[in-house]
């Protein structure tokens, strides 16, 4: 499932050492000027003309952070997939939440969905064309290449290439000269030097994506065998040059796409659609920015409060399961600025079956009383990080803690004014398990990179405004700003 190409076709040498962080303005000043044509109308025209559905398998719900007007499914039965394939919308999401489960389970999920997609596309004797995006984290955390390989096997398509596109422009993630960067204020930090690279389950060592692929494939695909579409090709050659390069890829070869702006993504997508129109087949592993463009969606403004369903006089419910440093700062600022009722679930007590049930019951009761008074409620876990002896045990501990948060939300009887869930796994589990969501609509974003869903009729709270807040997005005031916007005041 991991075919390779001869190394002779790669002309440029690998960097000899990890790059240092660099000022964004200094690095961007060295880049070629962006392609100056307004290319998005061409992209949208090609998307609509192809009638090819974009199916996004999202390994956590934060991947909807660039789109609007598209459905998110948590049910991937053949019937559900058939209904979405038949709609006139250009794309839909399937929430797998695979980042929260072990590799074997993630592979099984992707294989099952791939097989069901093929069946749904052929239902009633009608073949509906579709392309598949495996959407994952812009800071390179996730089950790669395992779940993508399982998906490719199930789809049983002779893919010409896997396209690796982790750029997330809205969140400050850029790929330049094959190095993936994470913006921190005015600096660009190579991804391998960030806290994300030290993830206990999905950690890695290198920032160069060709070397990262070699690391993640345990050497099965060597760095020099990975193709790369450069910024110069995109910015100087435009869509035609992109299409020409893509047409040279064969045998399921892995290819990195360098992207440093929204215009770069649009130029690349235009060339990609040209190549696909000739019958080329690609499988995508990307962050969120690619999905918006490939689905033909033009950017829209942030959501206004008037566009959201905030019916009822209850307080808002904020549930935090992420403890990356930025989340910790955001929660501290929320408490200082808005003074919500803060209910902390002790991690050790959540892991102790002897006291866990009583702890959940007490927190839920206190939350319900506060919501009925109209107070905003913050439920979070204690800051202690409990890890296992290996990544699998650490993931199991995280799942156990997440289940406790789910149970707390599930037994709160009152409907909140809205729910804000912070953290990818947390927001997915609360939506599917605590709220019973089968299908939701993405309304748009309330802050850059922070999507808002409207829950479906089948859910526990039909029409509820549900804010999916990624753990690694936003400045220190982000949660406080949202809570202030949505306040009953």
VEXDREN-2710 file (C-alpha; in Angstrom, 1 decimal):
% VEXDREN-2710
k/r/px/py/pz
1/UNK/0.0/0.0/0.0
2/UNK/3.1/2.3/0.0
3/UNK/4.5/2.2/-3.5
4/UNK/7.6/4.1/-4.3
5/UNK/9.3/5.7/-7.2
6/UNK/13.0/5.7/-8.2
7/UNK/15.0/8.4/-6.5
8/UNK/16.6/9.6/-9.7
9/UNK/13.5/11.7/-10.5
10/UNK/14.1/14.0/-7.5
11/UNK/16.6/16.7/-8.4
12/UNK/17.1/18.8/-5.3
13/UNK/19.1/17.7/-2.2
14/UNK/17.7/17.2/1.2
15/UNK/18.7/19.8/3.9
16/UNK/21.6/18.6/6.0
17/UNK/20.1/19.8/9.3
18/UNK/16.9/21.1/10.9
19/UNK/16.2/24.7/9.9
20/UNK/16.0/27.3/12.7
21/UNK/13.0/29.5/13.3
22/UNK/12.8/32.6/11.2
23/UNK/10.9/35.8/11.0
24/UNK/7.9/35.4/8.8
25/UNK/8.5/38.7/7.0
26/UNK/12.1/37.8/6.3
27/UNK/11.3/34.4/4.8
28/UNK/8.3/35.6/2.8
29/UNK/10.4/38.5/1.3
30/UNK/12.6/35.8/-0.4
31/UNK/9.6/34.1/-2.1
32/UNK/8.6/34.8/-5.7
33/UNK/5.5/37.1/-6.1
34/UNK/2.2/35.3/-6.0
35/UNK/0.4/34.4/-9.3
36/UNK/-1.6/37.5/-10.0
37/UNK/-4.7/36.2/-11.7
38/UNK/-8.0/35.9/-9.9
39/UNK/-8.2/32.1/-10.1
40/UNK/-11.0/31.2/-7.8
41/UNK/-13.8/31.7/-10.3
42/UNK/-12.0/29.2/-12.6
43/UNK/-11.7/26.7/-9.7
44/UNK/-15.4/27.0/-8.8
45/UNK/-16.4/26.6/-12.5
46/UNK/-14.3/23.5/-12.8
47/UNK/-15.7/22.0/-9.6
48/UNK/-19.3/22.5/-10.6
49/UNK/-18.7/21.3/-14.2
50/UNK/-17.1/18.1/-12.9
51/UNK/-20.0/17.1/-10.7
52/UNK/-17.5/15.1/-8.7
53/UNK/-18.3/15.0/-5.0
54/UNK/-15.6/15.8/-2.5
55/UNK/-15.8/13.4/0.4
56/UNK/-13.8/14.5/3.5
57/UNK/-12.9/11.9/6.1
58/UNK/-12.1/14.0/9.1
59/UNK/-10.0/12.5/11.9
60/UNK/-11.5/15.1/14.3
61/UNK/-14.3/17.7/13.9
62/UNK/-12.0/20.7/13.7
63/UNK/-11.4/20.1/10.0
64/UNK/-14.6/22.0/9.2
65/UNK/-12.8/25.2/10.2
66/UNK/-12.7/26.7/6.7
67/UNK/-16.0/25.7/5.2
68/UNK/-19.7/26.6/5.4
69/UNK/-23.0/25.3/4.1
70/UNK/-21.8/21.7/4.1
71/UNK/-23.1/18.7/6.2
72/UNK/-21.1/16.6/8.7
73/UNK/-22.0/13.0/9.1
74/UNK/-21.2/10.7/12.0
75/UNK/-23.1/7.9/10.3
76/UNK/-21.4/6.3/7.3
77/UNK/-23.9/3.6/6.4
78/UNK/-24.3/3.0/2.7
79/UNK/-27.8/4.6/2.8
80/UNK/-26.5/7.8/4.5
81/UNK/-23.6/8.0/2.1
82/UNK/-25.8/7.4/-0.9
83/UNK/-28.1/10.3/0.2
84/UNK/-25.2/12.7/0.4
85/UNK/-23.6/11.6/-2.9
86/UNK/-27.0/12.4/-4.5
87/UNK/-27.2/15.9/-3.2
88/UNK/-26.3/19.0/-5.2
89/UNK/-23.8/20.2/-2.6
90/UNK/-20.2/20.0/-3.7
91/UNK/-18.8/18.2/-0.6
92/UNK/-19.6/16.6/2.7
93/UNK/-17.7/15.5/5.8
94/UNK/-17.6/12.1/7.5
95/UNK/-16.4/12.5/11.1
96/UNK/-14.3/9.4/11.9
97/UNK/-12.5/10.9/15.0
98/UNK/-9.8/8.4/14.1
99/UNK/-7.1/10.4/15.9
100/UNK/-8.6/9.3/19.2
101/UNK/-8.3/5.6/18.6
102/UNK/-5.4/3.2/18.1
103/UNK/-3.9/2.6/14.6
104/UNK/-5.6/-0.7/14.0
105/UNK/-9.0/0.7/14.8
106/UNK/-8.3/3.8/12.6
107/UNK/-7.4/1.6/9.7
108/UNK/-10.5/-0.5/10.2
109/UNK/-12.7/2.7/10.2
110/UNK/-11.1/4.0/7.0
111/UNK/-11.5/0.7/5.3
112/UNK/-15.1/0.3/6.2
113/UNK/-15.9/3.8/5.0
114/UNK/-14.0/3.3/1.8
115/UNK/-15.9/0.1/1.0
116/UNK/-19.3/1.8/1.9
117/UNK/-18.5/4.8/-0.4
118/UNK/-17.8/2.5/-3.3
119/UNK/-21.1/0.7/-2.7
120/UNK/-23.0/4.0/-2.3
121/UNK/-21.6/5.4/-5.5
122/UNK/-22.7/2.4/-7.4
123/UNK/-26.2/2.1/-5.9
124/UNK/-29.2/1.8/-8.2
125/UNK/-26.9/1.2/-11.1
126/UNK/-25.6/4.8/-11.2
127/UNK/-21.9/5.6/-10.8
128/UNK/-21.3/8.9/-9.0
129/UNK/-17.7/10.1/-9.2
130/UNK/-16.1/11.3/-6.0
131/UNK/-12.7/12.2/-4.7
132/UNK/-11.6/11.5/-1.1
133/UNK/-9.7/13.8/1.3
134/UNK/-8.2/12.4/4.4
135/UNK/-8.3/15.5/6.5
136/UNK/-5.9/15.6/9.4
137/UNK/-4.0/17.9/11.7
138/UNK/-2.0/20.9/10.3
139/UNK/0.7/20.2/12.8
140/UNK/1.3/16.7/11.4
141/UNK/-0.3/14.6/14.2
142/UNK/-2.4/11.6/13.1
143/UNK/-2.3/8.0/11.8
144/UNK/-0.2/8.5/8.7
145/UNK/0.4/6.6/6.5
146/UNK/-1.7/3.7/8.1
147/UNK/-5.2/5.0/7.7
148/UNK/-4.6/6.5/4.3
149/UNK/-3.2/3.2/3.1
150/UNK/-6.3/1.4/4.4
151/UNK/-8.5/3.9/2.7
152/UNK/-6.7/3.5/-0.6
153/UNK/-7.0/-0.3/-0.4
154/UNK/-10.7/-0.1/0.2
155/UNK/-11.4/2.3/-2.6
156/UNK/-9.5/0.0/-5.0
157/UNK/-8.5/2.8/-7.3
158/UNK/-5.2/3.0/-9.1
159/UNK/-4.1/6.3/-7.6
160/UNK/-1.4/8.2/-9.5
161/UNK/-0.2/9.9/-6.3
162/UNK/-0.9/10.7/-2.7
163/UNK/-0.8/14.5/-2.3
164/UNK/0.4/15.7/1.1
165/UNK/-0.8/19.2/1.8
166/UNK/-0.7/20.2/5.5
167/UNK/-0.8/24.0/4.9
168/UNK/-3.5/25.7/6.9
169/UNK/-3.3/29.3/6.0
170/UNK/-6.0/30.5/8.4
171/UNK/-4.1/29.0/11.3
172/UNK/-0.6/30.1/10.3
173/UNK/0.8/26.7/9.0
174/UNK/2.9/27.1/5.8
175/UNK/5.0/24.7/3.7
176/UNK/8.0/26.4/2.1
177/UNK/11.0/24.5/0.5
178/UNK/9.4/21.3/1.7
179/UNK/9.7/22.5/5.4
180/UNK/6.5/22.8/7.3
181/UNK/6.3/25.8/9.6
182/UNK/4.0/26.9/12.5
183/UNK/3.5/30.6/13.0
184/UNK/4.1/32.0/16.5
185/UNK/3.5/35.7/16.5
186/UNK/6.0/37.1/14.0
187/UNK/8.0/34.0/13.8
188/UNK/7.8/30.8/11.8
189/UNK/8.9/27.8/13.8
190/UNK/9.7/24.5/12.0
191/UNK/7.0/22.0/13.0
192/UNK/9.5/19.6/14.4
193/UNK/10.6/22.1/17.0
194/UNK/7.1/22.8/18.3
195/UNK/5.2/21.2/21.2
196/UNK/3.1/19.3/18.7
197/UNK/6.1/17.3/17.6
198/UNK/6.4/16.0/21.2
199/UNK/2.9/14.5/21.2
200/UNK/3.1/11.3/23.2
201/UNK/1.1/9.4/20.5
202/UNK/1.9/11.1/17.2
203/UNK/5.3/12.7/17.9
204/UNK/8.0/13.2/15.2
205/UNK/11.5/14.6/14.8
206/UNK/11.8/16.4/11.5
207/UNK/10.2/19.4/9.9
208/UNK/11.2/18.6/6.3
209/UNK/8.1/16.8/4.9
210/UNK/10.1/14.5/2.7
211/UNK/12.1/13.3/5.8
212/UNK/8.9/13.3/7.8
213/UNK/7.4/10.8/5.3
214/UNK/10.5/8.6/5.6
215/UNK/10.2/8.8/9.4
216/UNK/6.5/8.0/9.4
217/UNK/6.8/5.1/6.9
218/UNK/9.7/3.7/8.9
219/UNK/11.9/4.0/5.9
220/UNK/9.6/2.2/3.5
221/UNK/9.4/5.4/1.5
222/UNK/12.7/7.2/1.5
223/UNK/12.9/11.0/1.5
224/UNK/14.6/11.1/-1.9
225/UNK/11.7/9.2/-3.4
226/UNK/9.1/11.8/-2.4
227/UNK/8.1/14.2/-5.2
228/UNK/7.5/17.9/-4.5
229/UNK/5.6/20.8/-6.1
230/UNK/7.5/23.9/-5.3
231/UNK/6.2/27.5/-4.7
232/UNK/8.2/28.6/-7.8
233/UNK/6.1/26.2/-9.9
234/UNK/2.9/27.5/-8.4
235/UNK/3.8/31.2/-8.5
236/UNK/5.7/31.4/-11.7
237/UNK/4.2/28.6/-13.8
238/UNK/0.6/28.9/-12.6
239/UNK/-2.1/26.2/-13.0
240/UNK/-0.7/24.9/-16.3
241/UNK/2.7/24.1/-14.7
242/UNK/1.0/22.5/-11.7
243/UNK/-1.1/20.3/-14.1
244/UNK/2.0/19.3/-16.1
245/UNK/3.8/18.2/-12.9
246/UNK/0.9/16.3/-11.6
247/UNK/0.6/14.5/-14.9
248/UNK/4.1/13.0/-14.4
249/UNK/3.2/11.3/-11.2
250/UNK/2.5/7.6/-11.3
251/UNK/2.3/4.5/-9.2
252/UNK/0.8/6.1/-6.1
253/UNK/3.9/8.2/-5.5
254/UNK/3.8/10.5/-2.5
255/UNK/4.1/14.2/-3.4
256/UNK/4.4/17.3/-1.1
257/UNK/2.7/20.5/-2.1
258/UNK/4.4/23.7/-0.9
259/UNK/1.8/26.4/0.0
260/UNK/2.3/29.8/1.6
261/UNK/-0.9/31.7/0.9
262/UNK/-4.5/31.3/0.0
263/UNK/-3.7/32.3/-3.6
264/UNK/-1.1/29.5/-3.8
265/UNK/-3.8/27.0/-2.8
266/UNK/-6.2/28.3/-5.4
267/UNK/-3.6/28.1/-8.2
268/UNK/-2.7/24.6/-7.2
269/UNK/-6.3/23.5/-7.1
270/UNK/-6.9/24.9/-10.6
271/UNK/-4.0/22.9/-11.9
272/UNK/-5.1/19.9/-10.0
273/UNK/-8.6/20.0/-11.5
274/UNK/-7.1/20.2/-14.9
275/UNK/-5.2/17.0/-14.3
276/UNK/-8.2/15.3/-12.8
277/UNK/-10.3/16.2/-15.8
278/UNK/-7.9/14.1/-17.9
279/UNK/-8.6/11.0/-15.8
280/UNK/-5.8/11.3/-13.3
281/UNK/-6.6/10.0/-9.8
282/UNK/-5.2/11.4/-6.5
283/UNK/-5.7/10.7/-2.9
284/UNK/-5.3/13.6/-0.5
285/UNK/-3.9/13.9/3.0
286/UNK/-4.4/17.6/3.9
287/UNK/-5.3/20.2/6.5
288/UNK/-8.4/22.3/6.3
289/UNK/-7.5/25.0/3.8
290/UNK/-7.4/22.6/0.9
291/UNK/-10.9/21.4/1.5
292/UNK/-12.5/24.8/1.1
293/UNK/-10.8/25.4/-2.2
294/UNK/-11.3/21.9/-3.6
295/UNK/-15.0/22.2/-2.8
296/UNK/-15.2/25.4/-4.8
297/UNK/-16.2/27.5/-1.8
298/UNK/-15.2/31.2/-1.9
299/UNK/-14.2/32.7/1.5
300/UNK/-17.0/34.2/3.6
301/UNK/-17.0/36.6/6.5
302/UNK/-17.2/35.5/10.1
303/UNK/-20.6/34.6/11.5
304/UNK/-22.6/37.3/13.2
305/UNK/-24.5/36.6/16.5
306/UNK/-27.8/37.2/14.7
307/UNK/-27.1/34.2/12.5
308/UNK/-27.0/31.7/15.4
309/UNK/-29.7/30.0/17.3
310/UNK/-29.4/31.1/20.9
311/UNK/-32.9/30.5/22.0
312/UNK/-33.7/30.1/25.6
313/UNK/-32.6/32.0/28.7
314/UNK/-30.0/29.4/30.0
315/UNK/-26.4/30.0/30.3
316/UNK/-23.7/28.8/27.9
317/UNK/-21.8/25.6/28.5
318/UNK/-18.0/25.5/27.8
319/UNK/-16.3/22.1/28.0
320/UNK/-12.5/21.9/27.8
321/UNK/-10.7/18.7/27.1
322/UNK/-7.5/20.1/25.6
323/UNK/-4.5/21.1/27.7
324/UNK/-2.0/22.4/25.1
325/UNK/-0.3/25.6/26.5
326/UNK/-2.5/27.9/24.4
327/UNK/-5.7/26.4/25.7
328/UNK/-4.4/26.8/29.3
329/UNK/-3.9/30.5/28.6
330/UNK/-7.3/30.8/26.9
331/UNK/-9.1/29.3/29.9
332/UNK/-7.2/31.5/32.3
333/UNK/-8.2/34.6/30.4
334/UNK/-11.8/33.3/30.2
335/UNK/-12.0/33.0/33.9
336/UNK/-10.4/36.4/34.5
337/UNK/-12.6/38.2/31.9
338/UNK/-16.0/36.5/32.2
339/UNK/-15.9/34.7/35.6
340/UNK/-18.0/31.6/34.6
341/UNK/-19.0/29.0/37.1
342/UNK/-15.9/26.7/37.0
343/UNK/-16.3/23.0/37.6
344/UNK/-13.1/21.0/37.5
345/UNK/-13.1/17.2/37.0
346/UNK/-10.2/15.7/38.8
347/UNK/-8.3/13.5/36.4
348/UNK/-7.3/11.0/39.1
349/UNK/-10.9/10.7/40.3
350/UNK/-12.0/10.2/36.7
351/UNK/-9.6/7.3/36.5
352/UNK/-10.7/5.8/39.8
353/UNK/-13.8/3.6/39.2
354/UNK/-14.6/3.7/42.9
355/UNK/-15.4/7.5/43.0
356/UNK/-15.9/8.3/39.3
357/UNK/-19.7/7.9/39.1
358/UNK/-20.3/10.1/42.1
359/UNK/-17.8/12.8/40.8
360/UNK/-19.7/12.9/37.4
361/UNK/-23.1/13.1/39.1
362/UNK/-22.0/16.0/41.4
363/UNK/-20.4/18.1/38.6
364/UNK/-23.5/17.6/36.4
365/UNK/-25.9/18.7/39.1
366/UNK/-23.8/21.8/39.8
367/UNK/-23.7/22.6/36.1
368/UNK/-27.4/22.2/35.7
369/UNK/-28.2/24.5/38.6
370/UNK/-25.9/27.2/37.3
371/UNK/-27.3/27.0/33.7
372/UNK/-30.8/27.4/35.0
373/UNK/-29.7/30.5/36.8
374/UNK/-28.5/31.8/33.4
375/UNK/-24.8/31.5/34.4
376/UNK/-22.2/30.4/31.9
377/UNK/-20.5/27.2/33.0
378/UNK/-17.0/26.0/32.4
379/UNK/-16.3/22.3/32.8
380/UNK/-12.7/21.2/32.5
381/UNK/-10.3/18.5/33.7
382/UNK/-7.5/19.1/36.1
383/UNK/-4.2/20.1/34.6
384/UNK/-2.3/17.0/35.7
385/UNK/-1.1/15.0/32.6
386/UNK/-1.4/11.3/33.2
387/UNK/0.4/9.1/30.6
388/UNK/0.9/5.4/30.2
389/UNK/3.9/3.3/29.6
390/UNK/3.6/3.6/25.8
391/UNK/1.5/5.6/23.3
392/UNK/-1.3/3.0/23.3
393/UNK/-1.7/3.3/27.1
394/UNK/-1.6/7.1/26.9
395/UNK/-4.3/7.1/24.3
396/UNK/-6.5/4.7/26.4
397/UNK/-6.1/7.1/29.4
398/UNK/-7.1/10.1/27.2
399/UNK/-10.1/8.1/26.0
400/UNK/-11.2/7.3/29.5
401/UNK/-11.0/10.9/30.6
402/UNK/-12.9/12.0/27.5
403/UNK/-15.6/9.5/28.3
404/UNK/-16.0/11.1/31.7
405/UNK/-16.6/14.5/30.1
406/UNK/-19.1/12.9/27.8
407/UNK/-21.0/11.4/30.7
408/UNK/-21.1/14.7/32.6
409/UNK/-22.6/16.5/29.6
410/UNK/-25.0/13.6/28.9
411/UNK/-26.6/13.7/32.4
412/UNK/-27.0/17.5/32.5
413/UNK/-30.8/17.8/32.0
414/UNK/-31.1/21.5/30.9
415/UNK/-30.5/22.7/27.3
416/UNK/-27.8/25.3/27.3
417/UNK/-27.9/28.5/25.3
418/UNK/-25.0/27.0/23.3
419/UNK/-22.2/24.6/23.8
420/UNK/-18.5/25.4/23.1
421/UNK/-16.3/22.3/23.1
422/UNK/-12.5/22.9/23.2
423/UNK/-10.3/20.2/21.7
424/UNK/-10.7/17.9/18.8
425/UNK/-11.4/14.6/20.6
426/UNK/-13.5/16.4/23.2
427/UNK/-15.7/18.1/20.6
428/UNK/-16.2/15.0/18.6
429/UNK/-17.1/12.8/21.5
430/UNK/-19.5/15.3/23.0
431/UNK/-21.3/15.7/19.6
432/UNK/-21.7/12.0/18.8
433/UNK/-22.0/10.4/22.2
434/UNK/-23.4/13.0/24.5
435/UNK/-25.6/14.8/22.0
436/UNK/-26.5/12.0/19.6
437/UNK/-25.5/13.9/16.5
438/UNK/-25.9/12.0/13.2
439/UNK/-25.9/14.9/10.8
440/UNK/-25.0/18.6/11.4
441/UNK/-24.6/21.6/9.2
442/UNK/-21.5/23.7/9.2
443/UNK/-22.7/27.3/9.4
444/UNK/-19.3/28.9/9.1
445/UNK/-16.7/30.3/11.6
446/UNK/-17.2/32.5/14.6
447/UNK/-13.5/33.3/14.8
448/UNK/-10.8/32.3/12.2
449/UNK/-10.4/28.6/12.4
450/UNK/-13.3/28.1/14.8
451/UNK/-16.3/26.4/13.1
452/UNK/-19.9/26.5/14.3
453/UNK/-22.4/23.7/13.7
454/UNK/-26.1/23.6/13.8
455/UNK/-27.2/20.3/15.3
456/UNK/-29.6/18.1/13.3
457/UNK/-33.2/17.2/14.2
458/UNK/-32.2/13.7/15.4
459/UNK/-29.8/15.2/18.1
460/UNK/-30.6/15.7/21.7
461/UNK/-30.9/19.5/21.1
462/UNK/-32.1/20.1/17.6
463/UNK/-30.9/23.4/16.1
464/UNK/-28.4/24.0/19.0
465/UNK/-25.4/26.2/18.2
466/UNK/-22.4/24.0/18.7
467/UNK/-18.9/25.6/18.6
468/UNK/-16.0/23.3/17.7
469/UNK/-12.9/24.9/19.0
470/UNK/-9.6/23.3/18.0
471/UNK/-7.1/22.9/20.8
472/UNK/-4.3/24.6/18.9
473/UNK/-6.1/27.6/17.4
474/UNK/-6.7/31.2/18.6
475/UNK/-5.0/33.8/20.7
476/UNK/-5.2/34.1/24.5
477/UNK/-8.5/36.0/24.5
478/UNK/-10.3/33.8/21.9
479/UNK/-12.7/31.8/24.2
480/UNK/-13.4/34.9/26.3
481/UNK/-14.3/36.8/23.2
482/UNK/-16.7/34.2/21.9
483/UNK/-18.4/33.9/25.3
484/UNK/-18.8/37.7/25.4
485/UNK/-20.3/37.7/21.9
486/UNK/-22.9/35.0/22.9
487/UNK/-23.7/36.3/26.3
488/UNK/-27.3/36.9/27.3
489/UNK/-26.2/40.5/28.0
END
